[in-house]
Amino acid sequence: MSQRVVLAYSGGLDTSVCIGWIAEATGAEVVAVAVDVGQGGESLDVIRKRALACGAVEAEVVDAKDEFAEEYCLPAIKANALYMDRYPLVSALSRPVIVKHLVAAARKHGADTVAHGCTGKGNDQVRFEAGIASLAPDLTCIAPVRDYAMTRDKAIAFAEENGLPIATSKKSPYSIDANVFGRAVETGFLEDIWNAPIEDIYEYTQNPADPRDADEVVITFDAGVPVAIDGRPVTVLQAIKELNERAGAQGVGRIDMVEDRLVGIKSREVYESPGGVTLIAAHQELENVTVERELARYKRQVEQRWSELVYDGLWFSPLKRALDGFVQEANQHVSGDIRMTLHGGRATVTGRRSDRSLYDFNLATYDTGDSFDQSLAKGFIDIFALSAKIAAKRDVAP
């Protein structure tokens, strides 16, 4: 049997051309693998047939929406994962689940190489290849756009010359990546960071300035897992999808930022993640009620590092696995209800309740019934400030 290459296949122009391009460049047979993480668009069957029509010897399609929500989005929610304190890792979260299925397909079909359609300037090349190296260090990776100079004009010419059943015109000036957790938009006029985004670039969210009635929602968590919305049981995927609709209708989850890419350049990105932003905001607030102070302080450090590791493509790394254990332990008491008002582009918390709450009304109140012994405060302050006081006596000039 000739050498085989497993290709991460999206069904678009670039990866469709990659099938024949790889065959010509390497002499290998190409197995196309498409993974549905809730990106929408064409059906999996249409994509599978197109891959075969473009020359793939085998084509697999995987419905991974529930897997993506449960095993990748949920850990991000528990970790309050926001890269640079803003980006909910929309694209970064989908890459490891795709990698997992690429490796499985390589084993199944006897392939020794995995290919992807990433460029040499972005983060995704690292996410794919670092993930594959972690799961299957014996496999080789290739990227035709990067390794074989497969520019877009060459891809269009190749498709036309070979009669590939794929549209060769570029309808959108933007580069767009989408899944159920959100949507990422870059390039085009957005590359000038002084230009404001226009409404046409958004799909998951409505204009937050448009007049509309507010939407009140109650999200229930059990050990950090969203399990109900307004009292109705939901899966993680259902929670994300419903809040995409409801929060998106209120313009919640729009992010316009210049971020630090792993490859060392700054890049302007526009994101939409209405469900993700709402769930993380609700989860953070429930942690404020249920997680002990020192654990909460340390978890914020872990959250930042966890987010950086995932952004950098190290989902399967030893450190990420170790931090997962910490995040899981820290969420054991994060159970209860968070009430939010969705309106004007904001998801605002208006109520919290939990039978695991550490909030004690009698300790917090300033009214009759206060159980906090204020007489203890003076001695506590004397001890707490003692080292600073001693240093001040030495350092402050008489």
LUMMI-745325 format. One record per residue (C-alpha): residue number from 1; x, y, z negated. Coordinates in Angstrom, 1 decimal, always signed. Layout:
N
+-----+--------+--------+--------+
|  nr |     c1 |     c2 |     c3 |
+-----+--------+--------+--------+
| NUM |      X |      Y |      Z |
...
+-----+--------+--------+--------+
//
This chain:
398
+-----+--------+--------+--------+
|  nr |     c1 |     c2 |     c3 |
+-----+--------+--------+--------+
|   1 |   +0.0 |   +0.0 |   +0.0 |
|   2 |   +1.3 |   +3.4 |   +0.9 |
|   3 |   +1.9 |   +6.1 |   -1.8 |
|   4 |   -1.2 |   +7.8 |   -3.1 |
|   5 |   -1.7 |  +11.3 |   -4.5 |
|   6 |   -4.6 |  +12.2 |   -6.7 |
|   7 |   -5.8 |  +15.8 |   -5.9 |
|   8 |   -7.8 |  +18.0 |   -8.2 |
|   9 |  -10.6 |  +18.9 |   -5.7 |
|  10 |  -13.0 |  +21.8 |   -6.0 |
|  11 |  -14.7 |  +21.5 |   -2.5 |
|  12 |  -13.5 |  +24.9 |   -1.4 |
|  13 |  -11.2 |  +25.9 |   +1.5 |
|  14 |   -7.9 |  +25.5 |   -0.2 |
|  15 |   -8.3 |  +22.1 |   -1.8 |
|  16 |  -10.1 |  +20.8 |   +1.3 |
|  17 |   -7.1 |  +21.8 |   +3.4 |
|  18 |   -4.8 |  +20.3 |   +0.7 |
|  19 |   -6.0 |  +16.8 |   +1.6 |
|  20 |   -4.6 |  +16.9 |   +5.2 |
|  21 |   -1.7 |  +19.1 |   +4.3 |
|  22 |   -0.5 |  +16.7 |   +1.6 |
|  23 |   -0.9 |  +13.8 |   +4.0 |
|  24 |   +1.2 |  +15.5 |   +6.6 |
|  25 |   +3.9 |  +16.7 |   +4.2 |
|  26 |   +4.3 |  +13.5 |   +2.2 |
|  27 |   +2.8 |  +10.7 |   +4.3 |
|  28 |   +0.7 |   +9.8 |   +1.3 |
|  29 |   -3.0 |   +8.9 |   +1.1 |
|  30 |   -5.0 |  +11.4 |   -0.9 |
|  31 |   -7.7 |  +10.5 |   -3.5 |
|  32 |   -9.9 |  +13.6 |   -4.3 |
|  33 |  -11.3 |  +14.0 |   -7.8 |
|  34 |  -13.9 |  +16.6 |   -8.5 |
|  35 |  -14.9 |  +17.3 |  -12.2 |
|  36 |  -18.2 |  +19.1 |  -13.0 |
|  37 |  -17.7 |  +21.3 |  -16.1 |
|  38 |  -20.9 |  +23.3 |  -15.4 |
|  39 |  -19.5 |  +25.5 |  -12.7 |
|  40 |  -22.7 |  +25.3 |  -10.7 |
|  41 |  -22.8 |  +25.6 |   -6.9 |
|  42 |  -22.9 |  +22.6 |   -4.6 |
|  43 |  -23.9 |  +19.1 |   -5.8 |
|  44 |  -21.3 |  +16.6 |   -6.7 |
|  45 |  -22.5 |  +14.3 |   -3.8 |
|  46 |  -22.0 |  +17.1 |   -1.3 |
|  47 |  -18.5 |  +17.7 |   -2.6 |
|  48 |  -17.7 |  +14.0 |   -2.5 |
|  49 |  -18.8 |  +13.7 |   +1.1 |
|  50 |  -16.8 |  +16.7 |   +2.1 |
|  51 |  -13.6 |  +15.3 |   +0.6 |
|  52 |  -14.1 |  +12.1 |   +2.6 |
|  53 |  -14.8 |  +14.1 |   +5.8 |
|  54 |  -11.6 |  +16.1 |   +5.2 |
|  55 |   -9.5 |  +12.9 |   +5.1 |
|  56 |   -9.5 |  +11.6 |   +1.6 |
|  57 |   -9.3 |   +7.8 |   +1.4 |
|  58 |  -11.3 |   +7.9 |   -1.8 |
|  59 |  -13.4 |  +10.6 |   -3.5 |
|  60 |  -14.5 |  +10.5 |   -7.1 |
|  61 |  -16.9 |  +13.0 |   -8.8 |
|  62 |  -17.3 |  +13.2 |  -12.6 |
|  63 |  -20.1 |  +14.8 |  -14.5 |
|  64 |  -18.2 |  +16.0 |  -17.5 |
|  65 |  -20.5 |  +18.8 |  -18.8 |
|  66 |  -21.4 |  +17.1 |  -22.1 |
|  67 |  -17.8 |  +15.9 |  -22.6 |
|  68 |  -16.5 |  +19.4 |  -21.9 |
|  69 |  -19.0 |  +21.0 |  -24.4 |
|  70 |  -18.5 |  +18.5 |  -27.1 |
|  71 |  -14.7 |  +17.8 |  -26.9 |
|  72 |  -13.3 |  +21.1 |  -25.7 |
|  73 |  -15.8 |  +24.0 |  -26.2 |
|  74 |  -16.8 |  +22.9 |  -29.7 |
|  75 |  -13.2 |  +22.8 |  -31.0 |
|  76 |  -12.8 |  +26.3 |  -29.7 |
|  77 |  -15.9 |  +27.5 |  -31.5 |
|  78 |  -14.7 |  +25.9 |  -34.8 |
|  79 |  -11.3 |  +27.6 |  -34.3 |
|  80 |  -13.0 |  +31.0 |  -33.4 |
|  81 |  -10.6 |  +30.8 |  -30.5 |
|  82 |  -10.0 |  +34.3 |  -28.9 |
|  83 |   -6.8 |  +34.8 |  -27.1 |
|  84 |   -5.4 |  +38.3 |  -27.8 |
|  85 |   -8.5 |  +38.6 |  -30.1 |
|  86 |  -10.8 |  +38.9 |  -27.1 |
|  87 |  -10.7 |  +36.1 |  -24.5 |
|  88 |  -12.7 |  +32.9 |  -25.4 |
|  89 |  -10.4 |  +30.7 |  -23.3 |
|  90 |  -13.0 |  +30.1 |  -20.6 |
|  91 |  -10.7 |  +28.7 |  -17.9 |
|  92 |   -8.0 |  +27.4 |  -20.3 |
|  93 |  -10.5 |  +25.0 |  -22.0 |
|  94 |  -11.6 |  +23.4 |  -18.7 |
|  95 |   -8.2 |  +22.4 |  -17.6 |
|  96 |   -7.4 |  +19.6 |  -20.1 |
|  97 |  -10.7 |  +17.8 |  -19.4 |
|  98 |   -9.9 |  +17.9 |  -15.7 |
|  99 |   -6.4 |  +16.7 |  -16.4 |
| 100 |   -7.8 |  +13.8 |  -18.4 |
| 101 |   -9.8 |  +12.6 |  -15.4 |
| 102 |   -7.0 |  +13.2 |  -12.9 |
| 103 |   -4.7 |  +10.9 |  -15.0 |
| 104 |   -7.5 |   +8.3 |  -15.3 |
| 105 |   -8.0 |   +8.4 |  -11.5 |
| 106 |   -4.2 |   +8.1 |  -10.9 |
| 107 |   -4.1 |   +4.9 |  -13.0 |
| 108 |   -7.2 |   +3.5 |  -11.3 |
| 109 |   -6.0 |   +4.1 |   -7.8 |
| 110 |   -2.3 |   +3.4 |   -8.3 |
| 111 |   -1.2 |   +6.9 |   -7.6 |
| 112 |   +2.2 |   +8.2 |   -8.7 |
| 113 |   +1.6 |  +11.9 |   -8.0 |
| 114 |   -1.1 |  +14.4 |   -9.0 |
| 115 |   -1.7 |  +17.5 |   -6.9 |
| 116 |   -3.5 |  +20.8 |   -7.6 |
| 117 |   -4.3 |  +24.0 |   -5.7 |
| 118 |   -2.8 |  +26.5 |   -8.1 |
| 119 |   -0.4 |  +29.3 |   -7.1 |
| 120 |   +3.0 |  +29.9 |   -8.6 |
| 121 |   +1.9 |  +33.1 |  -10.4 |
| 122 |   -0.9 |  +31.9 |  -12.6 |
| 123 |   -1.4 |  +30.0 |  -15.9 |
| 124 |   -3.3 |  +27.1 |  -14.4 |
| 125 |   -0.2 |  +25.5 |  -12.8 |
| 126 |   +1.3 |  +25.2 |  -16.3 |
| 127 |   -2.0 |  +23.9 |  -17.8 |
| 128 |   -2.3 |  +21.2 |  -15.2 |
| 129 |   +1.3 |  +20.1 |  -15.2 |
| 130 |   +2.0 |  +20.4 |  -18.9 |
| 131 |   -1.2 |  +18.4 |  -19.6 |
| 132 |   -0.3 |  +15.7 |  -17.1 |
| 133 |   +3.2 |  +15.5 |  -18.6 |
| 134 |   +1.7 |  +15.0 |  -22.0 |
| 135 |   -0.7 |  +12.3 |  -21.0 |
| 136 |   +1.3 |  +10.6 |  -18.3 |
| 137 |   +5.0 |  +11.6 |  -18.2 |
| 138 |   +5.7 |   +9.1 |  -15.4 |
| 139 |   +3.5 |  +11.0 |  -12.9 |
| 140 |   +4.9 |  +13.6 |  -10.5 |
| 141 |   +3.0 |  +16.9 |   -9.8 |
| 142 |   +2.9 |  +18.9 |   -6.6 |
| 143 |   +1.1 |  +22.2 |   -5.7 |
| 144 |   +0.9 |  +22.7 |   -1.9 |
| 145 |   +0.2 |  +26.5 |   -2.3 |
| 146 |   +3.3 |  +26.9 |   -4.4 |
| 147 |   +5.6 |  +24.1 |   -3.2 |
| 148 |   +4.8 |  +24.0 |   +0.5 |
| 149 |   +4.0 |  +27.7 |   +1.2 |
| 150 |   +0.3 |  +27.0 |   +2.0 |
| 151 |   -0.8 |  +30.6 |   +2.3 |
| 152 |   -4.5 |  +31.4 |   +2.8 |
| 153 |   -4.0 |  +32.4 |   +6.5 |
| 154 |   -2.2 |  +29.1 |   +7.1 |
| 155 |   -5.0 |  +27.2 |   +5.3 |
| 156 |   -7.6 |  +28.8 |   +7.5 |
| 157 |   -5.7 |  +28.0 |  +10.7 |
| 158 |   -5.2 |  +24.4 |   +9.5 |
| 159 |   -8.9 |  +24.0 |   +8.9 |
| 160 |   -9.8 |  +25.4 |  +12.3 |
| 161 |   -7.2 |  +23.3 |  +14.2 |
| 162 |   -8.3 |  +20.1 |  +12.5 |
| 163 |  -12.1 |  +20.8 |  +12.6 |
| 164 |  -12.5 |  +20.5 |   +8.8 |
| 165 |  -16.2 |  +20.8 |   +7.7 |
| 166 |  -15.5 |  +23.9 |   +5.5 |
| 167 |  -16.2 |  +27.6 |   +5.9 |
| 168 |  -13.0 |  +29.4 |   +6.7 |
| 169 |  -14.2 |  +33.0 |   +6.1 |
| 170 |  -13.5 |  +34.5 |   +2.7 |
| 171 |  -16.8 |  +36.1 |   +1.6 |
| 172 |  -15.7 |  +37.3 |   -1.8 |
| 173 |  -12.7 |  +39.6 |   -2.4 |
| 174 |  -12.4 |  +38.1 |   -5.9 |
| 175 |  -10.8 |  +35.0 |   -7.3 |
| 176 |  -13.5 |  +33.4 |   -9.5 |
| 177 |  -13.4 |  +30.5 |  -11.9 |
| 178 |  -16.6 |  +29.3 |  -13.7 |
| 179 |  -17.8 |  +26.7 |  -16.1 |
| 180 |  -20.6 |  +26.4 |  -18.6 |
| 181 |  -18.6 |  +28.3 |  -21.2 |
| 182 |  -18.1 |  +31.3 |  -19.0 |
| 183 |  -16.8 |  +32.9 |  -15.9 |
| 184 |  -13.5 |  +34.6 |  -14.9 |
| 185 |  -13.1 |  +37.2 |  -12.2 |
| 186 |   -9.9 |  +38.7 |  -10.9 |
| 187 |   -8.1 |  +40.2 |   -7.8 |
| 188 |   -9.7 |  +42.5 |   -5.3 |
| 189 |  -10.2 |  +46.1 |   -6.4 |
| 190 |   -9.9 |  +44.9 |  -10.0 |
| 191 |   -6.1 |  +44.8 |   -9.5 |
| 192 |   -6.1 |  +48.6 |   -9.9 |
| 193 |   -6.6 |  +48.7 |  -13.7 |
| 194 |   -8.1 |  +52.2 |  -13.5 |
| 195 |  -11.0 |  +50.9 |  -11.5 |
| 196 |  -14.1 |  +50.1 |  -13.5 |
| 197 |  -15.9 |  +46.8 |  -12.9 |
| 198 |  -19.1 |  +47.1 |  -10.8 |
| 199 |  -22.3 |  +45.2 |  -11.5 |
| 200 |  -21.9 |  +43.0 |   -8.4 |
| 201 |  -19.1 |  +41.0 |  -10.0 |
| 202 |  -21.3 |  +39.7 |  -12.8 |
| 203 |  -23.5 |  +36.6 |  -12.6 |
| 204 |  -23.9 |  +35.3 |  -16.2 |
| 205 |  -24.8 |  +38.7 |  -17.7 |
| 206 |  -27.3 |  +41.5 |  -17.0 |
| 207 |  -26.4 |  +45.1 |  -17.3 |
| 208 |  -26.4 |  +45.9 |  -21.1 |
| 209 |  -27.6 |  +49.5 |  -20.3 |
| 210 |  -30.8 |  +48.3 |  -18.7 |
| 211 |  -33.9 |  +48.9 |  -21.0 |
| 212 |  -35.3 |  +45.7 |  -22.5 |
| 213 |  -36.6 |  +44.4 |  -25.8 |
| 214 |  -34.2 |  +42.9 |  -28.2 |
| 215 |  -34.0 |  +39.1 |  -28.7 |
| 216 |  -33.7 |  +37.6 |  -32.2 |
| 217 |  -32.1 |  +34.2 |  -32.6 |
| 218 |  -31.3 |  +31.9 |  -35.5 |
| 219 |  -28.4 |  +29.5 |  -35.0 |
| 220 |  -28.0 |  +26.6 |  -37.3 |
| 221 |  -24.6 |  +24.9 |  -37.9 |
| 222 |  -23.6 |  +21.7 |  -39.6 |
| 223 |  -19.9 |  +21.4 |  -40.5 |
| 224 |  -19.2 |  +24.0 |  -37.8 |
| 225 |  -21.3 |  +22.3 |  -35.1 |
| 226 |  -24.2 |  +24.3 |  -33.7 |
| 227 |  -27.1 |  +21.8 |  -34.1 |
| 228 |  -30.3 |  +24.0 |  -33.8 |
| 229 |  -31.6 |  +27.2 |  -32.2 |
| 230 |  -34.6 |  +28.8 |  -33.8 |
| 231 |  -35.2 |  +25.5 |  -35.6 |
| 232 |  -35.1 |  +23.3 |  -32.5 |
| 233 |  -32.4 |  +20.6 |  -32.4 |
| 234 |  -29.8 |  +21.1 |  -29.6 |
| 235 |  -26.7 |  +19.5 |  -28.4 |
| 236 |  -23.6 |  +21.6 |  -28.0 |
| 237 |  -24.1 |  +21.8 |  -24.3 |
| 238 |  -27.8 |  +22.8 |  -24.8 |
| 239 |  -26.7 |  +25.5 |  -27.3 |
| 240 |  -24.2 |  +27.0 |  -24.9 |
| 241 |  -26.6 |  +27.0 |  -22.0 |
| 242 |  -29.5 |  +28.5 |  -23.9 |
| 243 |  -27.4 |  +31.2 |  -25.3 |
| 244 |  -25.9 |  +31.9 |  -21.9 |
| 245 |  -29.4 |  +32.6 |  -20.8 |
| 246 |  -30.6 |  +34.6 |  -23.8 |
| 247 |  -27.4 |  +36.5 |  -24.7 |
| 248 |  -26.6 |  +36.9 |  -21.0 |
| 249 |  -30.0 |  +38.6 |  -20.4 |
| 250 |  -28.9 |  +41.1 |  -23.0 |
| 251 |  -25.5 |  +41.8 |  -21.5 |
| 252 |  -23.6 |  +40.0 |  -24.3 |
| 253 |  -20.2 |  +38.6 |  -23.6 |
| 254 |  -18.6 |  +40.9 |  -21.0 |
| 255 |  -14.9 |  +41.3 |  -21.5 |
| 256 |  -12.6 |  +43.5 |  -19.3 |
| 257 |   -9.0 |  +43.2 |  -20.4 |
| 258 |   -5.3 |  +43.2 |  -19.4 |
| 259 |   -3.9 |  +40.0 |  -20.8 |
| 260 |   -0.4 |  +38.6 |  -21.2 |
| 261 |   +0.0 |  +35.6 |  -18.8 |
| 262 |   +2.2 |  +32.8 |  -19.8 |
| 263 |   +4.4 |  +33.4 |  -16.7 |
| 264 |   +5.4 |  +36.8 |  -18.1 |
| 265 |   +3.2 |  +39.2 |  -16.1 |
| 266 |   +0.3 |  +41.2 |  -17.2 |
| 267 |   -3.0 |  +40.5 |  -15.4 |
| 268 |   -6.3 |  +42.3 |  -15.4 |
| 269 |   -9.2 |  +39.9 |  -15.9 |
| 270 |  -12.9 |  +40.3 |  -16.3 |
| 271 |  -14.8 |  +37.6 |  -18.2 |
| 272 |  -18.4 |  +36.7 |  -19.0 |
| 273 |  -19.0 |  +34.3 |  -21.8 |
| 274 |  -22.4 |  +35.1 |  -23.4 |
| 275 |  -22.9 |  +31.7 |  -25.0 |
| 276 |  -19.3 |  +31.4 |  -26.2 |
| 277 |  -19.1 |  +35.0 |  -27.6 |
| 278 |  -22.4 |  +34.6 |  -29.4 |
| 279 |  -21.5 |  +31.2 |  -30.9 |
| 280 |  -18.1 |  +32.3 |  -32.0 |
| 281 |  -19.5 |  +35.4 |  -33.7 |
| 282 |  -22.1 |  +33.4 |  -35.5 |
| 283 |  -19.6 |  +30.8 |  -36.6 |
| 284 |  -17.2 |  +33.4 |  -37.9 |
| 285 |  -19.9 |  +35.0 |  -40.0 |
| 286 |  -20.9 |  +31.7 |  -41.5 |
| 287 |  -17.3 |  +31.0 |  -42.4 |
| 288 |  -17.3 |  +34.4 |  -44.2 |
| 289 |  -20.0 |  +33.0 |  -46.4 |
| 290 |  -18.8 |  +29.4 |  -46.9 |
| 291 |  -15.0 |  +29.3 |  -46.7 |
| 292 |  -12.8 |  +30.1 |  -49.7 |
| 293 |  -10.7 |  +33.2 |  -49.5 |
| 294 |   -7.2 |  +31.7 |  -49.3 |
| 295 |   -8.3 |  +29.1 |  -46.8 |
| 296 |  -10.0 |  +31.7 |  -44.7 |
| 297 |   -6.9 |  +33.9 |  -44.7 |
| 298 |   -4.7 |  +31.1 |  -43.5 |
| 299 |   -7.2 |  +29.9 |  -41.0 |
| 300 |   -7.0 |  +33.2 |  -39.2 |
| 301 |   -3.3 |  +32.6 |  -38.6 |
| 302 |   -4.1 |  +29.1 |  -37.4 |
| 303 |   -6.8 |  +30.4 |  -35.0 |
| 304 |   -4.3 |  +32.7 |  -33.3 |
| 305 |   -1.7 |  +30.0 |  -32.8 |
| 306 |   -4.4 |  +27.5 |  -31.7 |
| 307 |   -5.6 |  +30.0 |  -29.1 |
| 308 |   -2.1 |  +30.6 |  -27.8 |
| 309 |   -1.4 |  +26.9 |  -27.5 |
| 310 |   -4.6 |  +26.3 |  -25.5 |
| 311 |   -4.0 |  +29.4 |  -23.3 |
| 312 |   -0.5 |  +28.2 |  -22.6 |
| 313 |   -1.6 |  +24.7 |  -21.5 |
| 314 |   -0.5 |  +22.8 |  -24.6 |
| 315 |   -3.9 |  +21.2 |  -25.4 |
| 316 |   -2.3 |  +17.7 |  -25.8 |
| 317 |   +0.8 |  +18.9 |  -27.7 |
| 318 |   +1.7 |  +17.6 |  -31.2 |
| 319 |   +1.2 |  +21.0 |  -32.8 |
| 320 |   -2.2 |  +21.4 |  -31.2 |
| 321 |   -3.3 |  +18.0 |  -32.5 |
| 322 |   -2.0 |  +18.9 |  -36.0 |
| 323 |   -3.8 |  +22.2 |  -36.0 |
| 324 |   -7.0 |  +20.4 |  -34.9 |
| 325 |   -6.9 |  +18.5 |  -38.2 |
| 326 |   -6.7 |  +21.7 |  -40.2 |
| 327 |   -9.5 |  +23.3 |  -38.3 |
| 328 |  -11.7 |  +20.2 |  -38.8 |
| 329 |  -11.0 |  +20.2 |  -42.5 |
| 330 |  -11.7 |  +24.0 |  -42.8 |
| 331 |  -15.1 |  +23.5 |  -41.2 |
| 332 |  -16.4 |  +20.9 |  -43.6 |
| 333 |  -18.6 |  +23.4 |  -45.5 |
| 334 |  -19.5 |  +25.6 |  -42.6 |
| 335 |  -23.2 |  +24.7 |  -42.6 |
| 336 |  -26.2 |  +27.0 |  -42.6 |
| 337 |  -28.2 |  +29.5 |  -40.6 |
| 338 |  -27.1 |  +32.8 |  -38.9 |
| 339 |  -29.7 |  +35.2 |  -37.7 |
| 340 |  -28.6 |  +37.5 |  -34.8 |
| 341 |  -30.1 |  +40.3 |  -32.8 |
| 342 |  -29.1 |  +40.2 |  -29.1 |
| 343 |  -29.4 |  +43.6 |  -27.5 |
| 344 |  -27.4 |  +46.2 |  -25.6 |
| 345 |  -24.4 |  +44.0 |  -24.9 |
| 346 |  -24.0 |  +43.1 |  -28.6 |
| 347 |  -24.7 |  +40.0 |  -30.7 |
| 348 |  -25.2 |  +41.5 |  -34.1 |
| 349 |  -25.5 |  +39.3 |  -37.3 |
| 350 |  -28.5 |  +40.4 |  -39.4 |
| 351 |  -28.9 |  +37.4 |  -41.8 |
| 352 |  -27.0 |  +34.5 |  -43.4 |
| 353 |  -28.1 |  +31.6 |  -45.5 |
| 354 |  -26.4 |  +28.4 |  -46.6 |
| 355 |  -26.7 |  +25.8 |  -49.3 |
| 356 |  -22.8 |  +25.7 |  -49.1 |
| 357 |  -22.5 |  +29.4 |  -49.7 |
| 358 |  -19.8 |  +30.9 |  -52.0 |
| 359 |  -21.7 |  +34.1 |  -52.2 |
| 360 |  -23.0 |  +34.5 |  -55.8 |
| 361 |  -25.7 |  +37.3 |  -56.1 |
| 362 |  -25.2 |  +37.6 |  -59.8 |
| 363 |  -21.5 |  +38.2 |  -59.4 |
| 364 |  -21.9 |  +40.6 |  -56.5 |
| 365 |  -24.8 |  +42.7 |  -57.8 |
| 366 |  -24.3 |  +46.1 |  -59.4 |
| 367 |  -27.7 |  +46.0 |  -61.0 |
| 368 |  -29.1 |  +44.3 |  -64.2 |
| 369 |  -28.1 |  +40.6 |  -64.3 |
| 370 |  -24.5 |  +41.3 |  -63.2 |
| 371 |  -22.5 |  +38.3 |  -64.5 |
| 372 |  -19.1 |  +39.7 |  -63.6 |
| 373 |  -17.1 |  +40.6 |  -66.7 |
| 374 |  -15.7 |  +43.9 |  -65.8 |
| 375 |  -13.6 |  +44.1 |  -68.9 |
| 376 |  -11.2 |  +41.5 |  -67.4 |
| 377 |  -10.3 |  +43.8 |  -64.5 |
| 378 |   -7.9 |  +46.1 |  -66.3 |
| 379 |   -5.6 |  +43.3 |  -67.5 |
| 380 |   -5.8 |  +41.7 |  -64.1 |
| 381 |   -4.7 |  +44.9 |  -62.4 |
| 382 |   -1.8 |  +45.3 |  -64.9 |
| 383 |   -0.4 |  +41.9 |  -64.1 |
| 384 |   -1.2 |  +42.1 |  -60.3 |
| 385 |   +0.7 |  +45.4 |  -59.9 |
| 386 |   +3.5 |  +44.6 |  -62.3 |
| 387 |   +6.2 |  +43.7 |  -59.8 |
| 388 |   +5.4 |  +46.8 |  -57.7 |
| 389 |   +5.5 |  +48.9 |  -60.9 |
| 390 |   +8.9 |  +47.6 |  -61.9 |
| 391 |  +10.3 |  +48.2 |  -58.4 |
| 392 |   +8.9 |  +51.7 |  -58.5 |
| 393 |  +10.8 |  +52.5 |  -61.7 |
| 394 |  +14.0 |  +51.5 |  -60.0 |
| 395 |  +13.4 |  +53.2 |  -56.6 |
| 396 |  +11.6 |  +56.4 |  -57.5 |
| 397 |  +14.0 |  +59.2 |  -58.4 |
| 398 |  +13.5 |  +60.6 |  -61.8 |
+-----+--------+--------+--------+
//
